[in-house]
Amino acid sequence: MNNLAYLREEKENLEVSYSIAQIWEAIPKAISKLEWEIKETDETTHHIRVKTKGAFLSYPSLMNIDLSVLTEKTTRMSIAAETPVTTITAMIDVGRTRDRIDQFVITLAKLMGG
C-alpha cells in the first residue's frame, strides 16, 4: 500500500442472548453472506479474523471477532476492525470501518432471527 497514512480503527462490544455455540456456528454464515473472507479461526479461543471486501478508493478492513461466555445463554462478542487509510482515501473513507462492523452485526442478527 503506497502512501499509507494510518489505520482507522473501530471497536464494538455486544452482549447477545444466544449461547457461544450458536453464535460461533452463525458467524461463518454471516461472513459468507457478506462475501468476505475468513483469514483465520481458533475454535479454542473463539477468535475469527476476517478480511472484508474493498470498495472504490477504499481498502478492505481486517476484523477480529472474539467471543466469550457470560452465561449459558449469553455471549459477549467483541469486534475490532481496522482499515488502512491513505492521504488520498482519508476523506472518502470516513465511517467505512464502522459501516462494515454494522453490516456484520445486522447480517448476523438476521441469521439469528433477530
PLY file of the C-alpha trace (Angstrom):
ply
format ascii 1.0
element vertex 114
property float x
property float y
property float z
element edge 113
property int vertex1
property int vertex2
end_header
0.00 0.00 0.00
1.55 3.23 -1.09
1.17 6.46 0.88
-0.19 4.70 3.96
-1.06 7.40 6.45
-2.57 5.35 9.29
-5.04 2.63 10.29
-8.58 3.74 11.06
-9.83 1.60 13.96
-13.29 0.94 15.36
-14.45 -1.33 18.19
-17.77 -2.71 19.30
-18.65 -4.84 22.34
-22.02 -6.57 22.37
-23.87 -8.94 24.67
-26.06 -11.31 22.70
-28.77 -13.58 24.05
-27.51 -16.74 22.39
-25.08 -19.41 23.51
-21.49 -19.19 22.34
-22.04 -22.34 20.24
-24.98 -20.77 18.39
-23.08 -17.56 17.65
-19.89 -19.43 16.68
-21.88 -21.52 14.18
-23.65 -18.49 12.67
-20.61 -16.22 12.19
-19.15 -18.07 9.15
-22.60 -17.97 7.52
-22.79 -14.20 8.02
-19.26 -13.77 6.63
-20.17 -15.88 3.59
-23.37 -13.91 3.01
-21.34 -10.67 3.02
-18.84 -12.30 0.61
-15.97 -11.58 2.98
-13.03 -13.91 3.63
-12.21 -15.75 6.85
-8.44 -15.45 7.28
-8.07 -17.47 10.49
-10.16 -19.17 13.14
-9.36 -20.53 16.58
-12.17 -22.65 17.95
-10.47 -22.97 21.34
-10.41 -19.22 21.99
-13.45 -18.45 19.79
-11.49 -15.98 17.66
-12.08 -15.26 13.97
-10.10 -12.88 11.76
-11.94 -11.65 8.69
-10.97 -9.61 5.64
-13.80 -7.53 4.20
-14.15 -6.56 0.57
-12.63 -3.32 -0.57
-14.53 -0.68 -2.46
-13.75 2.09 -4.92
-10.99 4.18 -3.29
-11.19 2.09 -0.12
-9.01 -0.72 1.16
-10.51 -3.84 2.76
-10.81 -3.89 6.54
-9.41 -6.55 8.84
-11.88 -7.51 11.53
-11.16 -9.52 14.67
-14.19 -11.15 16.27
-13.82 -12.64 19.75
-16.49 -14.46 21.72
-16.64 -15.19 25.44
-19.25 -16.80 27.67
-21.15 -14.57 30.07
-23.82 -17.11 30.99
-25.02 -20.34 29.43
-27.32 -18.37 27.10
-25.47 -15.06 26.85
-22.30 -14.36 24.88
-20.04 -11.33 24.73
-18.96 -10.53 21.20
-16.04 -8.12 20.77
-15.37 -6.78 17.29
-12.30 -4.75 16.42
-11.80 -3.58 12.85
-9.07 -1.60 11.17
-8.86 -0.15 7.70
-5.70 1.24 6.09
-6.25 4.84 5.06
-4.01 6.85 2.77
-3.81 10.57 2.33
-5.83 10.10 -0.85
-8.60 7.94 0.63
-8.91 9.58 4.07
-11.80 11.90 3.21
-13.72 9.35 1.17
-13.26 6.56 3.71
-14.76 8.31 6.74
-17.13 5.91 8.52
-16.44 2.93 6.29
-14.89 0.81 9.07
-17.92 1.46 11.33
-20.26 0.64 8.42
-18.54 -2.72 7.94
-18.95 -3.61 11.63
-22.62 -2.61 11.40
-23.10 -4.69 8.23
-21.70 -7.72 10.01
-23.84 -7.24 13.15
-27.02 -6.71 11.12
-26.34 -9.73 8.89
-25.62 -11.92 11.93
-28.79 -10.68 13.69
-30.89 -11.55 10.63
-29.39 -15.05 10.55
-30.13 -15.47 14.25
-33.75 -14.46 13.65
-33.44 -11.03 15.27
0 1
1 2
2 3
3 4
4 5
5 6
6 7
7 8
8 9
9 10
10 11
11 12
12 13
13 14
14 15
15 16
16 17
17 18
18 19
19 20
20 21
21 22
22 23
23 24
24 25
25 26
26 27
27 28
28 29
29 30
30 31
31 32
32 33
33 34
34 35
35 36
36 37
37 38
38 39
39 40
40 41
41 42
42 43
43 44
44 45
45 46
46 47
47 48
48 49
49 50
50 51
51 52
52 53
53 54
54 55
55 56
56 57
57 58
58 59
59 60
60 61
61 62
62 63
63 64
64 65
65 66
66 67
67 68
68 69
69 70
70 71
71 72
72 73
73 74
74 75
75 76
76 77
77 78
78 79
79 80
80 81
81 82
82 83
83 84
84 85
85 86
86 87
87 88
88 89
89 90
90 91
91 92
92 93
93 94
94 95
95 96
96 97
97 98
98 99
99 100
100 101
101 102
102 103
103 104
104 105
105 106
106 107
107 108
108 109
109 110
110 111
111 112
112 113
